[in-house]
C-alpha cells in the first residue's frame, strides 16, 4: 500500500509507507506554508503516536513554528486548541478508523478547519518541490505543552446555552462507553462525569492504542457493547473511533441507533432550540431531511468529506451539520466533527424529552442502506465513462453531479462515487426496507449489464 497523500494530510502504515522521512517532508511543507506561527499538536493513542509526535514537533520548530503539544486528545480537542491559542494551524496524528499499524497527519488551518483543496494542494506542491524554509538557530520555534486543553474543551461544551448539566444529572443516567482504547478513553468518561452522569460502565478505555476490535464503529464490530448495555441495563451506550470525532449510539435495549441517526438526533435537538438550515453530505440518509422538514427547514447537501460539509454550512449559515458516519458538527463550538459535543447533545435531548433512548429512536423514520461497488477492470470501462452513462440514463430525474452521480427517486436514492485509491466505483443506496435499498443499487447493475 503506497503512502496516501491528499489535501487533508498523509496516511500510511508506519515504517512501510509512513516513514520518518515522509513525516519530516510533509510536516516541513506544512510549516513552510504557514510561514511560522503556532501549531497545536495532538495525537490519538496509537503505539507509533509518540515517535511521530517527536519527529513532527522538531520539524515544525526547524521551520520556525512554535509548537504546543497537547498529548493524547480527541481530534475535536485539537481543533478547540487552535481556537484557544489563536494558532496558525493544528496537526492531529491519527489514522482515524484505520487499523493500529496505520498512522497519519491530519492538518488544520487557523480557523480550526481541515485544509480545503487549494490550501492542501499548496502544501503538497511544497512537499514535492522540497522548497522548505528551514530557519537558523536563533529563529527556530519553541516547543511547549498544554495539559489543560481537554478541560477547556469540556468547559466550552458545558457553557453552550442549551446544555444543562444539572438537568442531565437529575435524570441519574447510566452510560456505557467503548472508546476502543483510543483518544476518547479518558475524555469521554471525564465529560460524562462533568455532565453528572450517575454511573459509567467502561470497556476498552485504556489509551494504549491496542484496538480490541476493528476500530471503525460499524454494527459488526460492536456486539460487545450491545451486550454490556443489555446486561448492565444502562440508559445509553456510546462508541467512538480512535480519534473520537465519530459517535455511534446504542439504545437501552442493546440495539444500535445506526450511525446515520447520530446526526439526525443532533439535528432534531439543535433545530428545536434555534431553527435554521442544516447540512450533510450526499451519501447521508434522508432521515436528516425528514428531521429538518419537521421544523420547516432545509437540509443542504455537499460532496462527501468533512470540509465540504463545512463549506456548505458556512454558505447557508447552518446551525448544525454532520456526516452520516456518526459525525456531528456544532458550529457553536468549532467547524469539525465532535463526538464529545454529540454525547452532550444526545443526553440533553433525552433529559428534556423524558424518553428512554429506545423510545426516542422509535420516533424517527426507518431507512436502510446498501453499500456495493463496481470493479472497473471487470466492466472494461473507466470511472468517468460509467458515471456519464448513469447520468444520461437517469437524466429525467436531474441527477446531482457535484460528487459522482446521485439519483433521487421518490422512495429512495442511489449515489455513485469513484474511488481515489482503487479501480472501483462505490454505490451507496437507501430505501425504506433492506430490499428496497438493494433494488435501487440493482437498477445500476442492470443498466451496466
Order of alpha helices (4+ residues) and beta strands (2+ residues): beta-beta-alpha-beta-alpha-beta-alpha-beta-beta-alpha-beta-alpha-alpha-beta-alpha-beta-alpha-beta-beta-alpha-beta-alpha-beta-alpha-beta-beta-alpha-alpha-beta-alpha-alpha-beta-beta-beta-alpha
